Amino acid sequence: MTAIPPVSDSSRPEPRPRQLVINEDQEALRTAVRDLLSDHASWASVLARAETDAPYDISLWERLSHDLGVTGLLIPEEFGGAGGNARDLAVISEQLGAFVAPVPFLGSAVLATAALVAVRSEPVASELLRRLAGGETTATLGISATTVPGGVLSTTVQSVGGLLTGTVTPVVDLAAAEHIIVLTWDEGEPALYAIAPDAATAVVSAITPLDLTRPIGGLELAAAPGRLIVRGDPALAAVATALVTGAAMLAAEQVGVAQWALDTTVAYLKDRHQFGRPIGSFQALKHRMAQVWRRVGLARAAALAAADALAGESDPDEIARVVAVAASYCSETSVFATEEMIQLHGGIGMTWEHPAHLYLGRAKADELILGAPDQHRTRLADLVGLPGS
């Protein structure tokens, strides 16, 4: 594995106050996404799809793209996108998490799009952005899904004469991607290439996931023809931007998962009776739900702060610090909330017919994507200069 040194910026302007409340336009967007998902992504339909060989709901993805412009939200207007920002994207991510929607949002609308936007002046990038904005195609970022934002980027992929050879695994939303943005070594320097998977030179293999609603895969490249996007430091910077954006959006998604777990469990505790009383009236269970409620509220604030830092084009180090906090806290909160949901639902929470396992699977898988909580805390310690970090 060849390590590529990270790109850094030593300037540190004073951070601005964070906006931790969404505005009216974002509230309207959230309502529109929630209404669409309520109509087309019930947990029963998601569970039924998870049992098939076609886990992605392409029809739902097309509705999100064409009816609401989700695929082009982060793309500038000059390329046919909505010209939105990370705050807008976080609103959508939270709702998709609340429905564990089986769509390639993280890979295509976040990771691949963020990388391409960072180098949007390059011809191949601008072409792909226009197609992504219109929902004409899907993409993903061909880098290991466990890569930690701000860490040392690495790749085993080599490019010789525009032909790429190497392995990338695991990759999120790979099965749905028509274009893969791959980080390579090209003539001794890093480069980004766009490739299209095929049965001969760019083979996609499925990996059994924890999360049945978000498949992951491995990519085997054997002299796969690619189109050069950009070389050198801009390639590294584009991947670094994509990773930190992905971590922030993942945090928002984890808030959606945790909020659903909280709401569903509270409703169940009000409905389930023992000894002539709703079990939610028992003090011990009230305390457990209070802990989940408290953590979900803090997680939402952390996720909004991360999205706001990205949207406000803050100092890169400040963005890294805020995103590391959100990625760590939201990840653990999502797992905590879903595990409590399983426990407090009793026997029914352990059955396949109840949606609890879908949310636990999403929470546990998200805990590993783009860095585990302890990795983000280690990164945060480095950023703030804690002794011994």
LINHU-V637140 format. One line per field, one symbol per residue. ss: DSSP state (h for helix, s for strand, l for the rest). phi: phi as a letter, one per 20 degrees, with the letter a starting at -180 (. if undefined). psi: psi as a letter, one per 40 degrees, with the letter a starting at -180 (. if undefined). A space follows every 10 residues. Layout:
# LINHU-V637140
ss: ???
phi: ???
psi: ???
This chain:
# LINHU-V637140
ss: lsssllllll llllllllll lllhhhhhhh hhhhhhhhhh llhhhhhhhh lllllllhhh hhhhhhhhlh hhllllhhhl lllllhhhhh hhhhhhhhll llllhhhhhh hhhhhhhhll llhhhhhhhh hhhlllllss ssllllllll llsssllsss llssssssss ssllllllss ssssssllss sssssllsll lsssssslll lllllsssss ssssslssss slhhhhhhhh hhhhhhhhhh hhhhhhhhhh hhhhhhhhhh hlssllsshh hlhhhhhhhh hhhhhhhhhh hhhhhhhhhh hllllhhhhh hhhhhhhhhh hhhhhhhhhh hhhhlhhhhh lllllhhhhh hhhhhhllll llhhhhhhhh hhhhlllll
phi: .eedffecce fcfffefeed cfefffffff ffffffffec bfffffffff edecfeefff fffffeedmf fdfeegffdn eemecfffff gfgfffffdk fecefffefd ffffffffcf ffgfffffff fffemfbcbb eebgfefegn effcbdeddc mnddcqccae cflffeeecc edececlncf bdcdcdfbfd dceddfdfef dfecfcbddd dclffcdfea dmggffffff ffffffffff ffffffffff ffffffffff efdblmcfff effffgffff ffgfffffff ffffffffff felfggffgg ffffffffff fffffgffff ggfeemfffe effefgffff fffffffdfl ofgfffffff gffemfgne
psi: hhhhiihihe hgihiiiihe hiaddddddd ddddddddde fidddddddd eaegdigddd dddddddefd dedehideee aefaaddddd ddddddddef hgifddddec ddddddddfe ehdddddddd dddefdiiii hgiheehhhe ahiiiehihh fehhhahhii hifddehehh hhhihhfeii ihihihiied eghhhihhid heegiiiihh hgfhhihhdi iadddddddd dddddddddd dddddddddd dddddddddd dhiifeihee ehdddddddd dddddddddd dddddddddd defihddddd dddddddddd dddddddddd dddeeaddee ideieddddd ddddddddhf hidddddddd dddefhhe.
